[in-house]
Amino acid sequence: MGKIKVKSKVKSTSKTRKAKVKTIPWDVTEHLKSEEDIANYLEAAFEDGDPSLVAAALGDVARAKGMSHIAEAAGLGRESLYKALSPEGNPEFATVLKVVQALGLRLKVAV
C-alpha cells in the first residue's frame, strides 16, 4: 500500500505572529469622583483590616483630592505624606486622623 501525504494549511506556531496587546495603567484616583465613591472605597479598605491597605487607600483618596492640599490642611509635608500613605508606608495613627479630618471625613464605630 502507498503512503498518503497530508499537507497542512495551518502555519506552525513558530511563524505565527502574536497580536500585541496595548495596556494602560489603571489609576483608582480616576474613579474616586464623588463623596460616595470615596466613602465606599475607604469602607472596603477598613473592612479588610489590613493597615497597609487602609494607609494606601487614604493615599489614593488624598491623591484624588490633591495631595498638596491635603498635606497642607493636615499640617504635614507633602513628601512625607506620600511616603506615609504609600503601600509600604506605616503612618502613625495621629497622621491617619489628621488626613481623615483634612479629607472632611469622620471615622465611625459601629456594632
Order of alpha helices (4+ residues) and beta strands (2+ residues): alpha-alpha-alpha-alpha-alpha
